[in-house]
Amino acid sequence: MSGFVAALLLLVVAVGVVGVVYGVAWLVQVAPGSAVTVPFLSGNAPSEHAFSRFHVRWYVLTMVYLAFEMEMLFMYPWTLVVSSVGTSAVVEMFVFLGILLAGVAYAWREGALRWA
């Protein structure tokens, strides 16, 4: 099978899967205006608007969380190649972890990890 035929077949399958998913969603959708379409909050009415402002501490906490997520994103593939690359891979990872540790230490010093 040539490359173009395989790509065309993949495109047809992808469009078909998307069409099937949209069809199933249309079949099982909830009727507009029913009681089920009320915003989810354990059955209670929302107490504030969806676009209300958050306290600034949540943004800093989010940045710390994303730093740890990036750490895991880079560490998983690193574990697969560390034995073949050698000492330079270990040194580079410790430099990366040091930079992350400096960021966490700064956030800790600024009080981003306090909940009260």
Backbone torsions as a table, in degrees:
resi	resn	phi	psi	omega
1	MET	NA	128.8	-178.0
2	SER	-74.4	166.1	-177.7
3	GLY	-63.3	-37.5	-178.7
4	PHE	-69.7	-38.2	179.1
5	VAL	-67.1	-40.8	178.6
6	ALA	-64.5	-41.0	179.0
7	ALA	-66.4	-40.3	177.9
8	LEU	-65.5	-41.2	177.3
9	LEU	-63.1	-41.7	176.8
10	LEU	-62.5	-41.1	178.1
11	LEU	-63.4	-42.8	179.6
12	VAL	-64.2	-43.0	178.7
13	VAL	-64.1	-42.3	-179.7
14	ALA	-63.6	-44.8	179.0
15	VAL	-64.9	-38.3	177.2
16	GLY	-63.7	-43.3	178.5
17	VAL	-63.5	-43.7	178.2
18	VAL	-62.0	-41.2	177.7
19	GLY	-62.5	-41.1	178.4
20	VAL	-65.3	-42.1	179.6
21	VAL	-63.3	-43.7	177.6
22	TYR	-64.2	-38.2	178.4
23	GLY	-64.3	-44.3	178.2
24	VAL	-64.4	-40.7	178.2
25	ALA	-62.8	-38.1	178.8
26	TRP	-67.4	-36.7	-179.4
27	LEU	-69.6	-34.9	-174.8
28	VAL	-103.2	11.8	-177.8
29	GLN	-68.0	154.1	178.2
30	VAL	-85.9	140.2	-179.0
31	ALA	-63.3	132.4	179.2
32	PRO	-61.5	140.1	178.4
33	GLY	87.8	-2.5	179.3
34	SER	-79.0	170.2	-177.3
35	ALA	-68.5	-19.5	-177.6
36	VAL	-73.9	-21.6	-176.3
37	THR	-83.1	6.5	176.2
38	VAL	-69.2	142.7	-179.1
39	PRO	-55.5	142.5	-176.0
40	PHE	-76.5	117.3	173.2
41	LEU	-157.0	51.6	-177.9
42	SER	56.5	31.7	178.3
43	GLY	86.4	-6.8	179.8
44	ASN	-89.1	154.6	176.0
45	ALA	-72.1	144.6	179.1
46	PRO	-61.9	141.4	-178.0
47	SER	-92.5	-13.9	178.6
48	GLU	-147.2	165.5	-178.0
49	HIS	-71.8	153.0	-177.6
50	ALA	-65.8	-25.8	-179.7
51	PHE	-96.9	20.8	179.9
52	SER	-68.5	158.8	-176.6
53	ARG	-82.0	148.4	175.7
54	PHE	-103.8	157.3	176.2
55	HIS	-67.2	147.7	-174.5
56	VAL	-63.8	-24.5	-179.1
57	ARG	-63.6	-26.1	-180.0
58	TRP	-70.8	-31.8	178.2
59	TYR	-67.8	-41.7	179.1
60	VAL	-66.1	-42.5	178.1
61	LEU	-62.8	-36.5	176.9
62	THR	-64.4	-39.7	178.4
63	MET	-65.0	-38.5	177.1
64	VAL	-65.3	-42.1	177.5
65	TYR	-61.0	-44.5	179.7
66	LEU	-64.9	-32.6	176.5
67	ALA	-62.6	-43.0	178.4
68	PHE	-69.3	-32.8	176.0
69	GLU	-65.9	-41.9	177.6
70	MET	-64.2	-34.7	177.1
71	GLU	-59.9	-47.9	-179.6
72	MET	-67.6	-35.1	179.4
73	LEU	-61.7	-36.2	180.0
74	PHE	-88.4	-25.7	-176.1
75	MET	-78.2	-32.6	-179.3
76	TYR	-62.6	-51.7	177.7
77	PRO	-67.8	-29.3	179.4
78	TRP	-61.0	-37.4	-179.0
79	THR	-64.1	-24.4	-179.7
80	LEU	-79.2	-28.3	-174.5
81	VAL	-109.4	-3.4	-173.6
82	VAL	-63.5	-36.7	-178.1
83	SER	-71.6	-32.3	-179.5
84	SER	-82.4	-30.0	-178.9
85	VAL	-80.8	-43.7	176.0
86	GLY	104.0	-150.9	-172.5
87	THR	-64.3	-33.5	-178.4
88	SER	-62.8	-34.6	178.5
89	ALA	-66.8	-37.9	178.8
90	VAL	-66.8	-42.8	179.5
91	VAL	-63.6	-44.3	179.7
92	GLU	-62.4	-39.0	179.8
93	MET	-67.7	-38.9	178.5
94	PHE	-68.9	-32.0	173.7
95	VAL	-65.2	-44.4	178.1
96	PHE	-60.6	-46.0	178.6
97	LEU	-65.9	-33.1	176.4
98	GLY	-64.6	-41.1	177.7
99	ILE	-63.9	-42.8	177.2
100	LEU	-64.4	-39.4	178.5
101	LEU	-64.4	-37.1	176.7
102	ALA	-64.4	-39.5	177.2
103	GLY	-65.3	-40.1	178.6
104	VAL	-68.7	-38.8	177.9
105	ALA	-63.6	-39.4	177.0
106	TYR	-64.4	-44.3	179.0
107	ALA	-63.9	-37.3	178.3
108	TRP	-65.4	-44.0	-179.8
109	ARG	-63.8	-35.8	-179.8
110	GLU	-79.7	-6.5	177.4
111	GLY	87.4	18.6	-178.2
112	ALA	-71.9	-19.7	-177.7
113	LEU	-96.3	3.8	175.6
114	ARG	-86.6	138.9	-177.6
115	TRP	-93.9	-21.8	-176.0
116	ALA	-92.8	NA	NA
